[in-house]
Amino acid sequence: MEFRFSGLSMENSTPQEPVKVLILGSGPAGLSAALYAARAEMNPVVLTGMELGGQAALTYTIENYPGFPEGVGGSQLGELFQKQAERFGARVEIDSATSVDLSQRPFRVTSFNGQFLADSLIIATGATPDHLLIPGENELTGRGVSYCATCDGWFFKDKKVVVVGGGDSALEEGIFLTRYAKSVTIVHRRDSLRAGQILQKRAFDNEKVKFIWNTVVTEVLGKETVEALRLKDTVTGEERIFPTDGMFIFIGHTPNTGLFKGQLELDEGGYIKTDTLMQTSVPGVYAAGEVADPIYRQVVTSAGMGAAAAMQAIRYLEENTKEAETTLEP
Ligand SMILES: Cc1cc2nc3c(=O)[nH]c(=O)nc-3n(C[C@H](O)[C@H](O)[C@H](O)COP(=O)(O)OP(=O)(O)OC[C@H]3O[C@@H](n4cnc5c(N)ncnc54)[C@H](O)[C@@H]3O)c2cc1C
């Protein structure tokens, strides 16, 4: 059976004409890049990956994206980004890249549904916060379970929250949460922290921060929102129920860069290295959003990086086309 999808097919899957700007990822970075490339009449193609709208679509409300004084639904914002890019001619394909060859131009991207040739590539495949993988975690994400204090801290004014983790992020974000929360309890599976000494001192000195050592969370309990956590002592094996209004998980963040290993320079955390112009180690390949940003990790910053990457890709194509024309002149 021939599997046909959006003008490509598995039997004849290499399009004749390279796509001018191919974008991997449909989160804020990818769709903002698509908008800018589309308005420059580059007819960009976006491969959505498995998460249409990206991580932002996983959250119920986003209150810190400018232009929405009352906040906006996470998936609604993704739909608006997509509509705006499509209005100017971006083509959004429900498809994922499975391998890439960046050794020569046009770049070659193989996907579940076919193959693409691309004159320029914008990688916006994002990152994934590491999950505990326990019952109730997915169901209550956005309803008390969070992976982002900047995004969700405000919802926990005068509430009790738990932070899971023992590294720099857990302590930094835990201390940040004390601006809002009545108490922040850090649950850590060991009896000492990995975080730096200065952060440890700040946390120990903060009267709102408490610690539960040698303990893991094994279940998130609650109907509509988080009501309590089931905790297990890693030494005695004893279990108990710990009432809380929320749980913030900071046990790591994994950039979605497996496809690019060995082809692009990555940093020690696996994030794609870029210069200030979003340029990767391969000319014509740009990276934007969380895939290249271990620091800010916000919708607005990712969208900004996406726009910048598209502007650079457009400049790159213009310059390279001019160069090619000049070389061809007698
Ligand atoms: C629960 C939650 C709540 C959040 N709340 C807020 C908030 O309130 N405010 C805020 O500013 N930020 C918030 N964030 C963070 C924000 O969502 C991210 O910073 C932002 O989405 C990053 O955008 P991005 O485009 O770089 O990557 P992502 O949003 O991670 O998108 C990555 C995209 O790449 C695609 N992809 C992955 N692999 C492939 C592949 N092989 N081929 C093609 N596509 C691929 C995925 O399907 C996805 O579409 C929240 C995050 C989470 C998890």
PDBQT file of the ligand as one rigid body, heavy atoms in Angstrom, charges set to zero:
ROOT
HETATM    1  C1  LIG A 401       3.828  22.168  31.720  1.00  0.00    +0.000 C 
HETATM    2  C2  LIG A 401       4.578  23.355  31.187  1.00  0.00    +0.000 A 
HETATM    3  C3  LIG A 401       4.108  24.618  31.447  1.00  0.00    +0.000 A 
HETATM    4  C4  LIG A 401       4.781  25.726  30.946  1.00  0.00    +0.000 A 
HETATM    5  N1  LIG A 401       4.259  26.971  31.204  1.00  0.00    +0.000 NA
HETATM    6  C5  LIG A 401       4.873  28.062  30.671  1.00  0.00    +0.000 A 
HETATM    7  C6  LIG A 401       4.341  29.372  30.898  1.00  0.00    +0.000 A 
HETATM    8  O1  LIG A 401       3.332  29.547  31.584  1.00  0.00    +0.000 OA
HETATM    9  N2  LIG A 401       4.994  30.415  30.326  1.00  0.00    +0.000 N 
HETATM   10  C7  LIG A 401       6.136  30.267  29.579  1.00  0.00    +0.000 A 
HETATM   11  O2  LIG A 401       6.663  31.255  29.055  1.00  0.00    +0.000 OA
HETATM   12  N3  LIG A 401       6.664  29.035  29.365  1.00  0.00    +0.000 NA
HETATM   13  C8  LIG A 401       6.061  27.949  29.887  1.00  0.00    +0.000 A 
HETATM   14  N4  LIG A 401       6.611  26.699  29.704  1.00  0.00    +0.000 N 
HETATM   15  C9  LIG A 401       7.849  26.592  28.920  1.00  0.00    +0.000 C 
HETATM   16  C10 LIG A 401       7.533  26.751  27.433  1.00  0.00    +0.000 C 
HETATM   17  O3  LIG A 401       6.475  25.917  27.088  1.00  0.00    +0.000 OA
HETATM   18  C11 LIG A 401       8.779  26.430  26.610  1.00  0.00    +0.000 C 
HETATM   19  O4  LIG A 401       9.820  27.292  26.986  1.00  0.00    +0.000 OA
HETATM   20  C12 LIG A 401       8.538  26.592  25.111  1.00  0.00    +0.000 C 
HETATM   21  O5  LIG A 401       7.446  25.807  24.689  1.00  0.00    +0.000 OA
HETATM   22  C13 LIG A 401       9.779  26.177  24.330  1.00  0.00    +0.000 C 
HETATM   23  O6  LIG A 401       9.492  26.339  22.991  1.00  0.00    +0.000 OA
HETATM   24  P1  LIG A 401      10.321  25.604  21.833  1.00  0.00    +0.000 P 
HETATM   25  O7  LIG A 401       9.618  25.934  20.576  1.00  0.00    +0.000 OA
HETATM   26  O8  LIG A 401      11.744  25.915  21.963  1.00  0.00    +0.000 OA
HETATM   27  O9  LIG A 401      10.219  24.051  22.152  1.00  0.00    +0.000 OA
HETATM   28  P2  LIG A 401       9.007  23.099  22.504  1.00  0.00    +0.000 P 
HETATM   29  O10 LIG A 401       7.833  23.843  22.993  1.00  0.00    +0.000 OA
HETATM   30  O11 LIG A 401       9.621  22.054  23.372  1.00  0.00    +0.000 OA
HETATM   31  O12 LIG A 401       8.624  22.460  21.096  1.00  0.00    +0.000 OA
HETATM   32  C14 LIG A 401       9.433  21.533  20.481  1.00  0.00    +0.000 C 
HETATM   33  C15 LIG A 401       8.742  21.067  19.220  1.00  0.00    +0.000 C 
HETATM   34  O13 LIG A 401       9.642  20.227  18.500  1.00  0.00    +0.000 OA
HETATM   35  C16 LIG A 401       8.915  19.104  18.020  1.00  0.00    +0.000 C 
HETATM   36  N5  LIG A 401       9.876  18.031  17.751  1.00  0.00    +0.000 N 
HETATM   37  C17 LIG A 401      10.612  17.311  18.633  1.00  0.00    +0.000 A 
HETATM   38  N6  LIG A 401      11.332  16.384  17.961  1.00  0.00    +0.000 NA
HETATM   39  C18 LIG A 401      11.051  16.548  16.644  1.00  0.00    +0.000 A 
HETATM   40  C19 LIG A 401      11.456  15.890  15.448  1.00  0.00    +0.000 A 
HETATM   41  N7  LIG A 401      12.298  14.859  15.470  1.00  0.00    +0.000 N 
HETATM   42  N8  LIG A 401      10.948  16.308  14.271  1.00  0.00    +0.000 NA
HETATM   43  C20 LIG A 401      10.085  17.362  14.209  1.00  0.00    +0.000 A 
HETATM   44  N9  LIG A 401       9.660  18.007  15.321  1.00  0.00    +0.000 NA
HETATM   45  C21 LIG A 401      10.137  17.609  16.504  1.00  0.00    +0.000 A 
HETATM   46  C22 LIG A 401       7.895  18.824  19.115  1.00  0.00    +0.000 C 
HETATM   47  O14 LIG A 401       6.822  18.053  18.617  1.00  0.00    +0.000 OA
HETATM   48  C23 LIG A 401       7.478  20.246  19.453  1.00  0.00    +0.000 C 
HETATM   49  O15 LIG A 401       6.488  20.680  18.554  1.00  0.00    +0.000 OA
HETATM   50  C24 LIG A 401       5.966  25.567  30.192  1.00  0.00    +0.000 A 
HETATM   51  C25 LIG A 401       6.463  24.294  29.940  1.00  0.00    +0.000 A 
HETATM   52  C26 LIG A 401       5.781  23.189  30.434  1.00  0.00    +0.000 A 
HETATM   53  C27 LIG A 401       6.322  21.809  30.170  1.00  0.00    +0.000 C 
ENDROOT
TORSDOF 0
